[in-house]
């Protein structure tokens, strides 16, 4: 039970290094949280250098998890790396993603050219964000 408490604290604090070190103890689901949820959550914090280690461990525990994980919008773990680079309430502004993490996700089967359900690929969005132009996002509940 102590490791379950450690897991919950590490997840809440984005302590990916602890999760990677303790991953061998994991059995899915952990406290009702799937490996896929952990993977997507970790990828949304690519600035943490330990995310890559956790990705390796999750792939070891559940082979194919990286290439087979998508959210309801068809976004894969690569897309989630974009989310941390985004700031501002209704604007996308870019901060670079560590190339090592992108390379790791691609090596495990993520395809940068694959389009999500909105028809946009990680590759296209990444290029647009890197261009330095602001991208305006209109929230779903916004009234014109």
C-alpha positions in Angstrom: 0.0 0.0 0.0 2.9 2.4 0.6 3.9 2.2 -3.1 0.2 3.1 -4.0 0.5 6.2 -1.9 3.8 7.0 -3.5 2.2 6.5 -6.9 -0.6 8.9 -6.2 1.8 11.6 -4.8 4.2 11.2 -7.7 1.4 11.4 -10.3 -0.1 14.5 -8.6 3.3 16.2 -8.5 4.4 15.1 -12.0 7.3 13.2 -10.6 7.8 11.1 -13.7 11.2 9.9 -12.5 9.6 8.2 -9.4 6.9 6.7 -11.6 9.6 5.4 -14.0 11.6 3.9 -11.2 8.6 2.2 -9.6 6.9 1.2 -12.9 7.8 -2.5 -12.4 5.4 -2.6 -9.5 2.5 -1.3 -11.6 -0.5 -3.4 -12.6 -3.1 -1.8 -14.7 -5.2 0.0 -13.7 -3.5 1.7 -10.8 -6.0 3.4 -8.4 -8.4 3.4 -11.4 -5.9 5.1 -13.7 -4.9 3.4 -16.9 -1.4 3.3 -18.4 -2.8 5.3 -21.3 -3.9 8.1 -19.0 -0.5 8.1 -17.4 1.2 8.2 -20.8 -0.8 11.1 -22.1 -0.5 13.1 -18.8 3.3 12.6 -18.9 3.6 13.7 -22.5 1.8 16.9 -21.7 4.8 17.8 -19.5 7.7 17.2 -22.0 9.9 19.8 -20.3 10.5 17.3 -17.5 13.5 15.2 -18.7 12.2 12.1 -16.9 9.1 11.7 -19.2 11.2 9.8 -21.7 12.2 7.2 -19.0 8.6 6.8 -18.1 7.6 6.3 -21.8 10.2 3.6 -22.0 8.9 1.9 -18.9 5.3 2.0 -20.0 6.2 0.6 -23.4 8.1 -2.2 -21.6 5.1 -3.0 -19.4 2.6 -2.7 -22.2 4.2 -3.2 -25.6 2.6 -1.1 -28.3 1.0 1.4 -25.9 2.6 4.4 -27.5 1.5 3.7 -31.0 -2.0 2.5 -29.9 -2.9 5.4 -27.6 -5.3 8.0 -28.8 -7.8 10.3 -27.1 -11.4 10.9 -28.2 -10.2 13.5 -30.7 -7.7 11.1 -32.3 -4.7 12.8 -30.7 -1.7 10.6 -29.9 1.1 11.1 -27.3 2.9 13.4 -29.8 -0.1 15.8 -29.8 0.1 15.9 -26.0 3.7 17.2 -26.1 2.2 20.3 -27.9 -0.1 21.1 -25.1 2.6 22.1 -22.6 4.0 24.4 -25.2 0.7 26.3 -25.3 0.0 29.2 -23.1 -2.6 31.9 -22.9 -6.3 31.5 -22.4 -7.4 31.5 -26.1 -4.1 31.6 -27.9 -1.5 29.1 -28.8 2.0 30.2 -28.2 4.9 28.0 -28.8 7.8 26.8 -26.6 9.9 24.0 -28.1 9.4 20.4 -27.3 12.6 18.4 -26.4 13.6 16.6 -29.6 14.7 13.5 -27.7 11.1 12.9 -26.5 9.7 13.4 -30.0 12.3 10.9 -31.3 11.4 8.4 -28.6 7.6 8.6 -29.4 8.3 8.3 -33.1 10.6 5.3 -32.4 7.7 3.6 -30.5 5.3 4.2 -33.4 3.8 7.7 -33.3 3.5 9.1 -36.8 4.0 12.9 -37.0 2.1 13.0 -40.3 -1.0 11.1 -39.0 -4.0 13.3 -38.8 -6.4 13.5 -35.9 -10.2 13.6 -36.2 -10.0 17.3 -37.1 -7.7 16.5 -40.0 -4.6 18.1 -38.5 -1.3 16.3 -38.1 1.2 16.9 -35.3 3.7 17.8 -38.0 1.5 20.5 -39.5 0.6 22.0 -36.1 4.1 21.9 -34.9 5.3 23.7 -38.0 2.6 26.3 -37.6 3.5 26.9 -33.9 7.2 27.1 -34.7 6.5 29.8 -37.4 5.9 32.2 -34.5 2.5 33.3 -35.6 -0.2 33.5 -33.0 -3.0 31.0 -33.6 -6.4 32.2 -32.3 -8.5 29.5 -30.7 -12.2 30.2 -30.3 -13.6 28.1 -27.3 -16.6 26.0 -27.9 -18.8 28.0 -25.5 -17.8 31.3 -27.0 -20.6 33.4 -28.4 -19.9 35.6 -31.4 
